[in-house]
């Protein structure tokens, strides 16, 4: 077991499960199905709720077979709020998140033909890719980061700067992030592991979050 001064198993950290993998989404497959699923999940994770509730809500979408922009649009706001969001316990922001998803599915259809990969194709570089994502309703820098960080190894233009919480957690454990190729799968796994540790620490410090 390789440990740093912060007493963390670095080898285990480098094998951390990606958030997408935890949902059964294989981004390495390069399929539009996988990309849209992760686009949907990232918006759920980007809300002011716990990761567990975001995952539970994604499973609700999965259970109701709402995994394409067309099907989400056809389901409509009422159905998204109840039963989909309610079954996922996404109750504090169920109405606003449902509106966000509907607006973004409509925009994805109108601007990119319903294909998430076309967002990257239309961008000149990584900065424009992030700008295009943030042009979607309710998607800010954090949600864009959630979506893009696990796509770094697979999308040439996906290369967001790690969030401050990740950098701070790495420093606390004495981990030099610059030692990794930021476009590598290993870095994506380290980032996922550090993100989980940062969230756990915040919940322990403030259980209300």
C-alpha positions in Angstrom: 0.0 0.0 0.0 1.5 3.3 -1.0 0.6 6.2 1.3 1.2 9.9 1.4 1.6 12.1 4.4 -2.2 12.4 4.7 -2.4 8.6 5.1 -4.2 7.8 1.9 -3.8 4.7 -0.2 -2.6 6.3 -3.4 -2.8 3.1 -5.4 -6.4 2.6 -4.4 -7.1 6.3 -5.1 -5.8 5.8 -8.7 -8.4 3.0 -9.1 -11.3 5.0 -7.8 -14.6 4.3 -9.5 -15.8 7.1 -11.8 -19.1 8.6 -11.0 -20.3 7.6 -14.4 -19.2 4.0 -13.8 -21.1 3.9 -10.6 -24.2 4.6 -12.7 -23.4 1.9 -15.2 -22.4 4.5 -17.9 -19.4 3.5 -20.0 -18.1 6.8 -21.5 -15.2 4.9 -23.2 -17.8 3.3 -25.5 -18.1 6.6 -27.3 -21.9 6.2 -27.8 -24.5 8.9 -27.9 -26.5 6.9 -25.4 -23.7 7.0 -22.9 -23.0 10.7 -23.5 -26.7 11.7 -23.0 -27.0 9.6 -19.9 -24.0 11.4 -18.4 -25.3 14.8 -19.5 -28.5 14.0 -17.6 -26.7 12.6 -14.5 -24.3 15.6 -14.4 -27.2 18.0 -14.1 -28.6 15.9 -11.3 -25.3 15.9 -9.5 -25.0 19.6 -10.1 -28.0 20.4 -7.9 -27.7 21.4 -4.2 -28.4 17.9 -3.1 -26.3 14.9 -2.0 -24.6 12.5 -4.4 -26.7 9.7 -3.1 -30.0 11.5 -4.0 -28.6 12.4 -7.4 -27.8 8.7 -8.1 -31.2 7.6 -6.7 -32.9 10.1 -9.0 -30.9 9.0 -12.0 -32.1 5.4 -11.3 -35.6 6.7 -11.3 -35.1 8.2 -14.8 -33.6 4.8 -15.8 -36.5 2.9 -14.3 -39.0 5.0 -16.2 -37.0 4.6 -19.4 -36.4 8.4 -19.7 -32.9 8.3 -21.1 -33.2 10.2 -24.3 -34.0 13.9 -24.8 -37.1 13.0 -26.9 -38.5 10.7 -24.1 -37.9 13.3 -21.4 -39.6 16.0 -23.5 -42.5 13.6 -24.2 -42.9 12.8 -20.5 -43.5 16.4 -19.6 -43.1 18.5 -16.5 -45.8 16.9 -14.4 -44.5 13.4 -14.8 -40.9 14.5 -14.2 -41.9 16.1 -10.9 -44.0 13.2 -9.8 -43.3 10.3 -10.0 -39.7 10.6 -11.3 -38.2 13.3 -9.1 -40.3 12.2 -6.1 -39.1 8.6 -6.3 -35.6 9.9 -6.4 -36.2 12.0 -3.2 -35.2 15.1 -5.3 -38.0 17.0 -3.5 -36.5 20.4 -2.6 -35.7 21.2 -6.2 -37.9 18.8 -8.1 -39.9 21.5 -9.9 -37.0 23.7 -11.0 -34.8 20.8 -11.9 -37.6 19.3 -14.0 -37.9 22.7 -15.9 -34.1 22.8 -16.4 -34.0 19.3 -17.9 -36.9 20.0 -20.2 -35.4 23.3 -21.4 -32.0 21.7 -21.9 -33.4 18.7 -23.8 -35.2 21.0 -26.1 -32.1 23.1 -26.7 -30.1 19.9 -27.3 -32.6 18.9 -30.0 -32.8 22.4 -31.5 -29.1 23.3 -31.5 -27.3 19.9 -31.7 -29.8 17.5 -33.2 -30.2 15.8 -29.9 -26.6 14.6 -30.0 -24.4 15.5 -27.0 -21.2 14.8 -29.0 -22.0 17.7 -31.3 -21.5 20.1 -28.5 -17.8 19.2 -28.6 -17.7 19.1 -32.3 -19.0 22.6 -32.5 -16.5 24.0 -30.1 -13.1 25.3 -31.3 -11.3 24.4 -28.0 -11.8 23.4 -24.4 -12.7 27.0 -23.4 -15.5 27.2 -25.9 -16.7 23.7 -25.0 -17.2 24.9 -21.4 -18.9 28.1 -22.7 -21.3 26.1 -24.8 -22.2 23.9 -21.9 -22.8 26.9 -19.6 -25.1 28.3 -22.3 -27.6 25.5 -21.3 -30.2 26.6 -18.7 -29.0 26.1 -15.1 -25.6 24.7 -16.1 -22.8 26.7 -14.5 -19.0 26.1 -14.1 -19.4 23.4 -11.5 -21.9 21.3 -13.4 -19.9 21.8 -16.6 -16.9 20.5 -14.7 -18.8 17.5 -13.4 -19.7 16.6 -17.0 -16.4 17.3 -18.6 -13.9 15.9 -16.0 -14.8 12.3 -16.7 -14.8 12.9 -20.4 -11.2 14.2 -20.4 -9.7 10.8 -21.5 -12.3 10.4 -24.3 -13.0 13.9 -25.7 -10.0 15.8 -27.1 -11.4 19.2 -26.1 -12.6 18.2 -22.6 -10.0 19.5 -20.1 -11.6 21.5 -17.3 -9.4 22.8 -14.4 -9.9 20.7 -11.3 -12.4 22.3 -8.8 -10.9 24.2 -5.8 -12.2 21.5 -3.4 -10.3 18.8 -5.3 -7.1 20.8 -5.3 -7.5 21.6 -1.6 -8.1 17.9 -0.7 -5.1 16.8 -2.8 -2.9 19.3 -1.0 -4.2 18.0 2.4 -3.1 14.5 1.5 0.2 15.7 0.0 -0.8 14.6 -3.6 0.9 16.4 -6.5 -1.8 16.6 -9.2 0.7 18.0 -11.6 2.5 14.7 -11.6 -0.4 13.2 -13.6 -1.3 13.6 -17.2 -4.6 15.5 -16.8 -6.0 13.8 -19.9 -5.4 10.3 -18.5 -7.9 7.9 -17.0 -5.7 7.7 -13.9 -6.1 11.4 -13.3 -9.9 11.1 -13.8 -10.0 8.3 -11.2 -7.8 10.3 -8.7 -10.1 13.3 -9.2 -13.2 11.2 -8.6 -11.7 9.7 -5.4 -10.7 13.2 -4.1 -14.1 14.6 -4.9 -15.8 11.8 -2.8 -13.4 12.6 0.1 -14.1 16.3 -0.1 -17.8 15.7 -0.1 -17.5 13.3 2.9 -15.4 15.8 4.9 -18.0 18.6 4.2 -20.9 16.4 5.3 -19.0 15.4 8.5 -18.2 19.0 9.2 -21.7 20.2 8.4 -24.3 17.3 8.3 -26.9 19.8 7.0 -25.2 19.9 3.7 
